[in-house]
Amino acid sequence: MKRVLWLLIAALSLSGCMAPKYQREPGAVPQDYRFQSARGQPQPDLNSLADLAWWQIFDDPVLQDLIRTALVQNYDVRLAVARVAEARSQVGVSRSSWLPDVGGTALYRRERVSRTSLNPPVPPEIDVIGSLAQFNFDLFWEIDIFGRLRNLTKAAQADFYASQWGQRAVWAAVVADVARAYFELRTLDRQLEIARSTLESFERSRHLVELRKRQGLVSGEDVAQADVLIHTAGVKIPDLERLIAQKENQICILLGDNPQPIQRGKPLRDLVVRPTVPAGLPSSLLERRPDIRQSEERIVAGNYRIGSARANFFPRIFLTGLAGTQSVDLGKLFTGPSSIWNIGPTMTVPIFTSGFNYFTLKSTQAQKEQALVLYQFTVRQAFREVSDGLVAHGKLEEVRNEQEALVASYELYSKLARKRFRGGLESFLTVLDSDRQLFSAELDLAAVHMAQLVTVVQLYKALGGGWEPITVHP
């Protein structure tokens, strides 16, 4: 008895070592992000932009309403919710295999046997027609000594946690996609305003040139050049209207809705670009980014599947039993003498499986290695996205300052060219050139402002922000 007890203790101890112990292996983690310093100065704040909730980052009430709607109705969000529910159910399915399986059987059969099938034949006085009735409960229970079922359940739990982090990754992506599309829409609105305002200005210039032509002060060539200006702005308007309608349709799909107009909030010039963006510590990115955590849980699940595959090399012990009644007389089925029962353990030993257990183990090890490689790649990609966002945020501020200065220069250039044209000191070609350059520069300035806003969105997502549940938002 003691020997059996010690063997059981040894088996239980061995079962705990079946699955490899998980150790986080993200590879080399930098001490600081590249381009983390702001304008050459180190950042003393170790907090991260991602520590703020998305409704604190995007302060446009209309944009907040759009994001709130998308987090409920977006199709990717709804699919992620269904995946989490499926993974949760799979944990229950796996856990149920730990418990005994009890089933019931009811049987009634009436049959006739052949008189000549036996030697000697069945005598005539013996009836060859009879009945059999049976009612019983069956018991089947695998006693998980070596942890095969336990490791499968833990793997299912890790898959469930991975699905939860996957859901949060979808939330973050939807928040970023809606914010980016909204900023692009407001930029197109601003560019349409510029195009319409410029068209009106060009039409006034053409009217002036037409008057001067009637007075004989300019030639028909100047009128043609004025028409060029009008068409330059005019061709832009329908194209921008097309882009605006398509962008509204894109936002509607993100909201899980049919194409329709989108409500506007703050104009582009009032959408604030953060002057500094704290990035925090790179090590905290491993805890905050949902896609990294999702990849990590898949490694954990792979470890437990290895443990389950290792257990296949050891014996499997089952407890089986049966209890019920059996009788050839249906009327006596539930009487005491008709009762039947049996119970006892069964052990199966894998002696020769044609390599099935071996290759199953190798397969699970390869799957875990794949999960590890994907995890390390996800970490590297995360560091790259943060660094890309930081350098873009810093350099786009310089680009915007230069672009604003360029617009101011073209405004002065256009003003002076018109003044000299009215005084007869400059040709209309100079006015045409200055106005065309100013129009292009104003459109580019709006695009640079949008790029700054989108960079903040991308950096916020790259740092692991945006997946806060909507229920937290008051």
Secondary structure, DSSP 8 states (H G I E B T S, - for coil): -HHHHHHHHHHHHHHHTSS-----------SS-TT-SBTTB------BGGGS-HHHH---HHHHHHHHHHHHH-HHHHHHHHHHHHHHHHHHHHHHTTS-EEEEEEEEEEEE--SSSSSS---TTS--EEEEEEEEEEEEEEE-SSSHHHHHHHHHHHHHHHHHHHHHHHHHHHHHHHHHHHHHHHHHHHHHHHHHHHHHHHHHHHHHHHHHHHTTSS-HHHHHHHHHHHHHHHTHHHHHHHHHHHHHHHHHHHTT--S------S-GGGS---S---B--HHHHHHH-HHHHHHHHHHHHHHHHHHHHHHTTS-EEEEEEEEEEEESSGGGTTSGGGEEEEEEEEEE--S--TTHHHHHHHHHHHHHHHHHHHHHHHHHHHHHHHHHHHHHHHHHHHHHHHHHHHHHHHHHHHHHHHHHHHTTSS-HHHHHHHHHHHHHHHHHHHHHHHHHHHHHHHHHHHTT-S---GGG--
